[in-house]
């Protein structure tokens, strides 16, 4: 897998770190589940690396979520803000 330069005008944001923490998965365990090196998981979480389509789909499968819940072209708002906004409507 070759690294992809981070796009300046069309970045890809993700919730991998949050989702991994919610599920009490270590980077090593998530890496094992999606068949990559643990350093790759760290690079994805920091935004230093973009996943291939195949890897993105494997990550979504592990989390049991659609692509839109894990990856976005715009920054995610904190999940707590999402929850409070829903309850306040």
C-alpha positions, 0 to 999 in steps of 0.5 A: 500500500503506498501512502497518499499525500494529504489533500490540501483542498479536499481533506478526508476526516475520520472518526477512527480514534473515537470509534476505536476507543468506544469499542475498547480496541487497541490500535494493534487489535484494530490493525489485526482485524483490518489486516494492516500494520498498527502504525497505519492505524495511527497514521489514519487517526492522525490524518497523515494517511488516507485509506484505500477504498478497500481499507475504508470498507474493512474499517467500516465493517469492523465498526458496523457503520456506513462509510459516511459515519466514519469518513467525511470531507468536512470535520466531524462535530463532537458526538456529544454535540450531536447528541445534545442537539438532537435532544434539544430539538 
